[in-house]
Amino acid sequence: MAKRPLILAVDVGTTKVSALVGEARSDGELTVLGIAATPVAGMRRGLVYEVERVALAIRDAVNRANSMAGTDLKEAAVAVNGDHLAVLEGQARIGLKTGTVREEDVEHATHKAAQVAHDTDRETVQVIRRGLAVDGFRGVVDPVGMVAHQLDAEVLVVTGVATVLKNLKRVVTMAGLHPILWVPAPRASADGVLADDEKQIGVVHLDVGGGTTGVTVHRGGHIQYLGVVPLGGESITSDLSVGLGVVSTQAERLKLEYAAVGAERDGTLEVRAVSGQSVKLIAVKELEEIVEARVDEWASMVEQHLSRIEWPKGPAAGVVMTGGGSLLKGLPSYLENRWGWPVRLGVPIGLGGLSDLSRSPGYSVAVGVARAAKSLGFRPQSESWIQRLLQFWMTLWN
């Protein structure tokens, strides 16, 4: 009897580690069996700075997710975060000897397009198919079986700094896991919350994490752009700590409970000074000025990425935000007024099982990693991880 196709997905972020155990059901649904998050110290914008502390956080989150699911999974699909990620574009054209498009032709064209030269200090994280064209006709979703003379493929090759990837693999291994699939966090988060129709008509997705913000643009059912902004929610916390003279825990509480973008409020807040020996009063207006200055900088950096996309009327489906930083009060309205596009918070969709626990913007990456593993053929635990790694490379181009 075949074992259940179980998946362990791990997201090592700047402020927390998320782990999800899911089952890939035959009807295409992802059933969440266990999910957990553990605060982490020692990560900064996707880079590992304290190996042991990060490994302990990974182990804790995975153990709790496994315990909830009644499993003991060790092979994991892992998100790759950070502004060290870079994207290269690749294109290729092949002639069709048989006069019809075969599956192997699609694989050949995609593989050829992915042969993009990059610096020796970088490694490929994932190849994302951007689009296919048959005899010059673009936007073809599934060309297999079509009569044609040539096939064009466009891809995005996501790369990361080799040493950063090796350190991430090291801490995951130290936590007792075997990483067999890497997924860029911006793509994972988008796949966790976006519907197919949104990807088809055009949508911007912003995953506002602790240290970075992932930017993806979908149109025509494919990713057209992927990038990373080196700012996230932690920068606001740091600004409040320095600007108001409070410890970081106080600054985080002020951000979550009182900060708002676009609000004009009077009054004062009572907080303890850094020394902890005295109480100080902080003007709400001063707090909001600090927050809005950083949000303005962050929005300008996002706009630099979006300016690379050509669209006459903007994304038809608007902007969808996820990540802990997206929960800043007033942020959707601020961006709507600034950009003129509808903006909403996104939560994971298309889940069964413990869906209520996982329906949080902060779990979007973990859900997307699990979904990527499911689509790339994660195999039951009876198969060796080497067999499944080989299967991953065979299915990468599909």
N, C-alpha and C positions, 0 to 999 in steps of 0.2 A: 504494500500500500504506500503510495507516494506521500511524502511529508507535506505539510502545509507550506505554501510559499511565503515565508515570513521575511520581513525586512526590518533592519535596524538602521535608522537614520540619525546622524549626529550633526549638530550645528555648534561650532565653537566660536562664539561671538566675543565682543570686547567686554561685555558686562555679565554674560551668562552663557552656560552650556545647556543646550536643549537636546533631548534624546527622545526618539519616538520608535515604538515597536508597532508595526502594522502588518496586515495580511492582505496580499494581493488576491482578491476574489476573482472567480471566473467570469463574473458579470462586469468586470472592469472597475468595480468600486474598491477603494482603499479603506479597509476597516482598521481603525485605531484601537489597539489592544492595551497599550501602555504609553504614557507620556510624562516627562518630568523635566524640570529646569533647575539648575544649580548656579548660584552666583560664582563668578570666576574673577580672580585677580591674576595678573601676569600676562594679560593679552592687551595689545594696543594696535588698533587698526589692522587686525589680521596677523600681526606678528607676535610670536611667542617670546616673552621676556623672562618668565619664571617657569621652567619646565615642570618641576615637581608639583607646583600649585595648580597648574593647568591640567596636568594628568590626573590629579586627585579629583578635580571638579568634573572631568569627563567620566571618570569611573563612578562617581556618586550619581550623576544624572543617568547613566546607562544602567547601573544596578537598580535604581528605583523604577525606571521604565520597564526593565526586565521583570522585576518583582511584581509590578502591577499586572503585567501580561502573563505571568506564569511561565516565562521563557528564560533561556540563558544564552542569548545570541552573542556571538563574538565578532563575526564578520559584519562590517559596517560600511554604509555609504556615507560620505563625509562632505560637508559644505566647505568651500574655500572662500574665505572672506578677505577683505583688505584692498587698499588702493595700490598694492603691488601688481594687481591684475591688469592686464592690458589686452587689447583686442586688435587683431590683424584681419584684413579682408583678403579672401582668396577667391579666384575665379578660374574656371577651366571649361574647355569645350572638347568634346570627343565626337568622332564620326560613328555612325551606327552601321555595322557591317550587315546585319540581318534585315535592316529596314524597319524594324520595330524596336521599341524600348523594352529591354529586359531588366530584371532586378539587378543583375550583375553590372549592367551599364550604368545604372544610377549609383551603385557603389563605386565603380571605377571613376566616374566623373567627380563624385564628392571627394574621394580619396585624393585625386589629382589636384583638385582645388585647394585642398588642405595643406599641400606641400609649399607652405609659405616660409621663407627664410626669416629667422629671428635671432636675436643675440644668443651667444653660447651660454650666458648665465641665466637663461630663461627656459622653462619647460612648458609643453602643451598641457593644459588642464582638461580642455574639452573642445571638440569641434561641433559647431552649431550650424545646421543647414539653414541658409538664409532664403534660398529660393531656387527653383528649377525653371528652365525654359526649353521648349521643344520647337526646333526650327524657328527660333526667334520669338516665339509666343511665350511671354512670361506669365507667372502666376499659376503654373500648373502644380497641383498638389500631389497627384499620383499619376505619373506618366507611363507606368508599366503597362504594356500592351498597345500603346499608341503607335501609329505608323509615322515614321519620321526619318530624317537623314542625319540630324545632329542633336546633341543634348548638351545644354549649358548648366553648370552648377555654380552657385555662389555660396560661400560659407564665411562664418566668423570663427577665427581661431583664437580661443581664449588662452593666454599664457600667464604664467606666474614666475616670480623670482625663484630660482632653483633652491637656494638655501632656505627660503621661507617655507617652501613646500616640504623640504626634508625635515625641518624642525616641527612642522605640523604633523607629519607622518610619525616622527619620533614620539611626540607626546601622546598621540592616539595609540601607538604601540605600547608605550609605557602604561597606559590605562588598561592594558590587557586585550586590546581589540586588533583585528586584522582589517585595515582599510582596503577595500577592493574596488571602490568607485569614488571619484572626486567630481563634485558638481559645483560650478561657480554660484556663489550665494545669490547674486542678483537674479540669475535665471531661475534658481530654485524658488525664491520668494515669489516671483511672478507666476510661476507654474502652480504655486500653492493657492493663489487667490483669484486668478483671472479666468473668466469663462471664455470658451472658444469663440463666441460671437464678438466679444470685446477685442480679442487678438486679431480677428478678421477685419473689423472696420477701423481699427487704429486706437491704441491706448498707450499712455505713459504709466510706467510703474516706478514708484520710489520706495525703496526699502530703507527706512531711516533707522539705522542701528546706533549703537553706542559711539563707535569711533568713525564709521564711514556711512555713506549713503549709496546704495546701488541704484543705478538708473538703467532701465530697459525700455525699449520702444518696440511694440508689436504692430505689424500691419500686414494684411494679406495672409494672416495665419502664421506668420513667421517672425522671429526676432530680427528687427532691422538695425538695432543699435544696442550696445551694452557698454556701460562705463561705471566708474566709481568716483564719488566725490569724497575727499579726505576730511569730511566733517560729519558729525552725528550729534546725538543728544548729549553726550558727555561734554562736548565743548561748551554747551550752555551751562551745565553744572559747574564746570571749571570757572567760567566767567563770573558766575554768581558768587562762588566761593571767594575769589580774589576781589571782585568789585565791592562786595558787601562785608567782607571780613568775617566770614563764617566758615565752619568746617564743611567738608564735602558732603557729609551726611545731611547736615542742615540745608545746604544748597540744593541737594537733590529733593528734599522734602518741599522746599519753597517752590522749586520748579514744578513738581507734580501737583501740589495743592493750590498754589496761588498764582503762578505765572500764567499769562495769557497774551497772545499776539493780537494786536489791533484793539485792545481794550484801553479805555482811558478812565482809570479809577483813582480816587483819592484815598487817603487813610494811611495808617501805619501798621506794621507787623512787629510783634515782640519776639525776639530771638536771643539766644545766648551768644555772647562773644566767643571768639576763638579760644580764649583762656578757660571758658566755662565758668568763670567766677562772677560774671556780671551779665546783666541783661541790657540789650540795646534795642532801640527802635529803628526800623527800616521803613522808609517811605515806599509805598506800593508803586508809585510812579517811577522811582529809581530802579526798582526791580524790573519793571516792564521795559524801561529804556535799555537796560543791559540785554534782556532777552531779545528785543526787537532788533538791536544792532547785529547780534550774531545771526538771527534768522535771515536778516537782509543779506548778509554775506553768503550764507548757505544757499539762499534762493538764487543769488547771482551766479554762483558756481554751478548750480543745476542748470541754469539757463545757458551757460557756455556749452554744456553737453547737448541740450535740446536744439541749440542753434545749428547743429550739424545735420539736422533732419529737415528735409524739404517737404512741406505740406501747406497747401494754400489756406486751409481753414483750421489747422490744428487737429489734434486727436479727436475723432468723432465720439469715442467712449470716454474722453476726459482723462483725468489723472486718478490713479488708485495708489494709496499710501499704506505701507505696513511698517512693522518694526516699532520698538518701544518709543522712539523719538517722534513717531507720528501722532502720539497721544497728547502732545502739547496742545493745550486749550486754544482754540481760535485759529489753529494752523490751516485747516482746510478753507475756511472763509478768507483768510489772508491771501492764500494762493489763488483762490478763485477771483478775487478782486485784482490781483496783480497780473494774472495771465489771461483772464477771461474765459477759462475752461472750467467745466464742472470738476470738482475734486471730492473724493470720498475716501473713507477708511475701508480697507479691505480685510477680510477674514478668510481663513481657509474654507474651501468649498468642496463638495463632492465626497464627503467622508461618512463613514459609518462607524459603529462602535462607540468609542468615547469621544464623539464629535463635540459635545458640549465643552469638554475640557480643552480641546485643541482649537476651538473657535476663538482665537486671540491673534491680533496682528503680530505678536511676538513669536508665534509658532509657525509663521508662514514659511520660513526657510526650511525647517525640519520637515514639514509636510511636503514641500516641493522636492526635497531630496528623496524622500520616500517614493514620491510619484515618479521621479526620474529613474530610480532603481527598478520600479515596477515596469516601466515602459521599456527599459533596456534588458529585461529578462533576468532579474534576480532569481536565482534557482533555490530549490529546497535545500535545507541544511545537509542532506545526505551527500551532495556533491562537494568535491574539494573546492577550495577557494581558487586554486589555479585553473580548474576547469571553468569556473564562472568568470574569472578574469579574461580567459581566452574568448569566452562567449561574448563578453562585453565588447572586446575589440572587433569581433565579427559583426556585432549589431550596431556599432557606433555610427555607421554610415547610413543606417536605415531611417 
